[in-house]
Amino acid sequence: MTFLLVALLLAQPLTPAPARPESAAARPDTSATTPVKNGDQHAIGEEVIKGETEVKIQDMKPYFAPQIDPFSPVNGLLVPDNYVLDDALYHSVDSMTVPQHFGHSSYLRVPIERNFIYGDMMVFLPSFEQRVTTWELVVSNSLGETVRRVARKGQPPAVIAWDGKTDAGEPVAPGEVYSFTFNAYDAQGNQTRIPGSPQRVNAMVQQMGDEWVISIAADQLFAEGGVQLLEQAGPRLDEAANIIKEKFKKQVVVYVYTEQERLSAERCRVMQDELSRRMVLPGNALKVAPRFVLGLQPKLSKIEIHVL
């Protein structure tokens, strides 16, 4: 009986199990399958997006500074650390053919503290509470003689300067003491007088036409009545040499004024030696000329250096 039941079960045909319905999410979307004109087919579920757009890349380019100085081979020639200039080379080099690397040499410019007057001799700054109708500036020497007088109408300017020249246009004498007086008048004729403190002119630098003139009082360089240089003469001669180097074109003439011919000649030789030791000039470019004036006051003895 058992055997017959098993045989019947094996003899029955097998029927497939009913298919389970699939959800819409799991069902593949065949609508995305789109044929392309060139015949290519895309896989099911893919989406094709086509178009054009501009994109600007803002990335910074890396910069690396060069590690090698291309001028290092010649730097040592242009700006050497030090110089060896003996007297033989110093006197043999012409200033018009000085090599470029001599530009840093102390022979050319010496650091100094300026002792000369450059440009305006005196500057006055007038200030008045009441209106001024006329005014005048009077410059006098130690004898009380008027050397310069400037008179104007109306309110005076904020700055009144004296250029160190007389009414005749000549430069004043170094070694002399000058004082100034400022007079102002109102509409009623009332006077306001402002005296200035006397000032001594020791040395000055002025441009006279195409040349520069360095005027130095003799007592700023030499001992009284002699040719011995004072201790303070060194910086003043250095300053004069610096000006000559800056303004030199073709010639330098040194005039020495004293009351004695012999003294003028001896001081000329000293000036020539001292300036030659401080400068490199072409041959015969430096000349000296003694000048003696009978009755010249010792305080008015002077050295004039004309740079042409």
C-alpha positions in Angstrom: 0.0 0.0 0.0 2.8 2.3 0.8 4.6 1.5 -2.3 1.6 2.2 -4.5 1.1 5.7 -3.0 4.7 6.7 -3.7 4.4 5.5 -7.2 1.3 7.6 -7.8 3.0 10.7 -6.4 6.0 10.3 -8.7 3.8 9.8 -11.7 2.1 13.3 -11.3 3.5 16.1 -13.5 5.3 19.0 -11.8 3.6 22.4 -12.2 5.7 25.7 -11.8 5.0 27.9 -8.9 2.9 30.9 -9.7 5.0 34.1 -10.4 5.1 36.7 -7.7 4.1 40.2 -8.9 7.0 42.6 -9.0 6.8 46.1 -7.6 6.9 49.2 -9.9 10.2 50.2 -8.3 11.9 47.0 -9.1 10.5 46.8 -12.7 13.1 48.2 -15.1 12.2 51.3 -17.1 12.6 50.5 -20.7 11.5 54.0 -21.7 15.1 55.3 -21.1 16.4 53.2 -23.8 16.9 55.7 -26.6 18.4 55.0 -29.9 21.2 57.4 -31.0 21.5 58.6 -34.5 24.9 57.0 -34.9 23.4 53.6 -34.1 24.8 53.3 -30.5 22.5 52.1 -27.8 22.6 53.1 -24.1 22.1 50.7 -21.3 18.8 50.6 -19.6 18.5 53.2 -16.8 21.0 55.6 -18.2 20.2 59.3 -19.0 22.0 61.3 -21.6 22.7 65.0 -21.0 24.2 67.1 -23.7 25.3 70.8 -23.8 28.2 73.3 -23.6 29.5 75.7 -20.9 32.6 77.9 -20.3 34.7 77.2 -17.3 37.6 79.6 -16.2 40.4 78.1 -14.2 41.5 80.4 -11.4 44.5 78.4 -10.2 47.6 80.4 -9.4 50.8 79.5 -11.2 53.6 78.8 -8.7 56.5 81.3 -8.7 60.0 80.3 -7.7 62.6 83.1 -7.3 65.9 82.3 -9.0 68.5 81.0 -6.6 71.4 82.3 -8.8 72.3 86.0 -9.2 73.2 86.5 -12.9 75.3 89.5 -12.0 77.4 87.8 -9.3 80.4 87.3 -11.5 80.8 91.1 -12.1 79.6 92.5 -8.8 83.0 92.2 -7.3 84.4 94.3 -10.1 81.8 97.1 -10.0 81.7 97.5 -6.2 84.8 96.1 -4.6 84.9 96.0 -0.8 88.0 98.1 -0.5 90.6 99.9 -2.5 94.3 100.3 -2.4 95.2 103.7 -3.7 98.8 104.8 -3.2 100.0 108.3 -3.8 101.6 107.4 -7.2 98.3 106.1 -8.5 96.4 109.0 -7.0 98.4 111.6 -8.7 98.6 109.8 -12.0 94.9 109.2 -12.6 93.1 111.9 -14.6 89.7 112.9 -13.2 88.2 112.7 -16.6 89.2 109.0 -17.0 88.6 107.8 -13.5 87.2 104.2 -13.8 83.6 103.6 -12.6 84.6 101.5 -9.6 86.5 104.4 -8.2 83.2 106.0 -7.5 83.1 104.6 -4.0 86.6 105.8 -3.1 87.0 108.2 -0.2 89.4 110.2 -2.4 86.3 111.5 -4.3 84.0 112.6 -1.5 84.8 113.0 2.2 82.0 113.0 4.7 82.0 116.4 6.5 79.8 118.6 8.6 79.1 121.7 6.5 80.5 125.0 7.8 79.9 127.1 4.7 76.9 129.2 3.9 75.0 128.0 0.8 72.5 130.2 -0.9 70.7 132.9 1.2 72.8 134.7 3.8 70.0 135.8 6.1 66.3 134.9 6.3 63.9 137.2 8.1 60.3 136.2 8.9 58.2 139.4 9.6 54.9 139.2 11.4 52.7 142.2 12.2 49.3 142.6 13.8 48.5 145.8 11.9 48.6 146.4 8.2 51.9 147.7 6.8 52.0 150.2 4.0 55.8 150.3 3.3 58.8 148.5 4.6 62.6 148.2 4.1 65.4 145.8 5.0 68.8 147.4 5.6 72.0 145.3 5.8 75.1 147.1 7.3 78.7 146.1 7.9 80.8 146.5 11.0 81.5 150.2 10.2 77.8 150.9 9.9 77.9 151.3 6.2 74.8 150.1 4.2 75.7 147.4 1.8 72.2 146.3 0.8 68.8 148.0 1.1 65.5 146.5 0.0 62.4 148.8 0.1 58.9 147.8 -1.0 55.3 149.0 -0.6 52.5 147.0 0.9 52.4 144.1 3.3 55.9 142.4 3.5 56.1 138.8 2.3 56.2 135.9 4.8 59.9 135.3 4.1 62.5 137.9 3.2 65.9 136.5 2.3 69.2 138.2 1.6 71.4 136.5 -1.0 74.7 137.8 0.4 75.3 140.4 -2.3 75.6 144.2 -2.1 73.5 146.7 -4.0 76.1 146.6 -6.8 75.6 142.8 -7.1 79.0 141.9 -5.6 79.4 139.2 -3.0 80.1 140.4 0.5 83.5 139.9 2.1 84.0 136.9 4.3 85.4 137.7 7.7 83.2 140.8 8.0 80.3 141.2 10.5 76.9 142.1 9.1 73.7 143.2 10.8 70.3 144.0 9.5 67.4 146.2 10.5 63.8 145.8 9.4 61.7 149.0 9.3 57.9 148.9 8.8 55.5 151.9 8.5 51.7 151.9 8.8 49.2 154.2 7.0 49.7 157.0 9.6 53.5 156.9 9.2 54.2 155.1 12.5 57.5 153.2 12.4 58.2 149.7 13.8 62.0 149.0 13.9 63.2 145.5 14.4 67.0 145.2 14.7 68.8 141.9 14.0 71.7 140.3 15.8 75.1 140.8 14.0 76.4 137.8 12.2 80.0 137.1 11.0 80.4 135.4 7.6 83.2 132.9 7.8 82.7 131.1 4.5 80.2 131.0 1.7 79.5 129.3 -1.6 77.8 131.3 -4.4 77.2 130.9 -8.1 78.4 133.8 -10.2 77.4 133.2 -13.8 79.0 130.1 -15.2 81.3 129.6 -12.2 81.1 128.8 -8.5 83.0 130.8 -6.0 84.0 129.5 -2.6 85.1 132.4 -0.3 86.8 131.5 3.0 88.0 134.0 5.6 91.8 133.5 6.0 91.6 133.2 9.8 89.5 130.0 9.3 92.5 128.3 7.8 95.7 130.0 8.7 97.3 131.3 11.9 97.3 135.1 12.1 100.0 136.5 9.9 101.5 133.1 9.0 101.2 130.0 6.8 100.6 127.4 9.5 97.3 125.7 9.1 94.9 125.6 12.0 93.5 122.5 13.5 90.0 123.4 12.2 91.3 123.9 8.6 91.1 120.2 7.7 87.3 119.9 7.7 87.0 123.2 5.8 89.4 122.2 3.2 87.6 118.9 2.8 84.4 120.7 2.3 85.9 123.0 -0.3 87.4 119.9 -2.1 84.0 118.3 -2.2 82.4 121.3 -3.8 85.2 121.4 -6.4 84.7 117.7 -7.3 81.0 118.3 -7.7 81.2 121.5 -9.8 84.4 121.1 -11.7 84.3 121.4 -15.5 87.7 122.5 -16.8 89.7 124.6 -14.3 90.1 125.7 -10.7 91.8 129.0 -9.8 92.7 129.9 -6.2 93.2 133.5 -5.2 94.8 134.4 -1.9 94.3 138.0 -0.6 96.5 139.4 2.1 98.2 142.7 2.8 101.7 141.3 2.1 103.0 139.9 -1.2 105.2 137.3 0.4 102.5 136.1 2.6 100.1 135.7 -0.3 102.6 133.7 -2.3 103.4 131.3 0.6 99.8 130.7 1.4 99.2 130.0 -2.3 101.7 127.2 -2.2 100.1 125.7 0.9 96.6 125.9 -0.7 97.9 124.2 -3.9 99.5 121.3 -1.9 96.4 120.8 0.3 93.9 120.8 -2.5 96.1 118.6 -4.7 96.3 116.0 -1.9 92.5 115.9 -1.7 91.5 115.8 -5.4 92.4 114.2 -8.7 92.3 116.8 -11.5 93.7 116.9 -15.0 97.2 118.4 -15.5 97.4 122.2 -15.0 93.7 122.3 -14.1 94.6 123.7 -10.6 96.1 127.2 -10.6 97.0 129.6 -7.8 97.3 133.4 -7.9 98.6 135.6 -5.0 96.8 138.9 -4.5 98.1 141.5 -2.0 96.2 144.7 -1.2 98.1 147.4 0.7 96.2 148.4 3.8 93.9 145.4 3.8 92.6 144.7 7.2 93.8 141.2 8.5 90.2 140.2 9.2 89.4 140.8 5.5 92.2 138.5 4.3 90.5 135.7 2.4 90.9 132.8 0.0 88.7 132.7 -3.1 88.4 129.5 -5.1 86.8 129.9 -8.5 85.5 126.6 -10.0 85.0 126.8 -13.8 
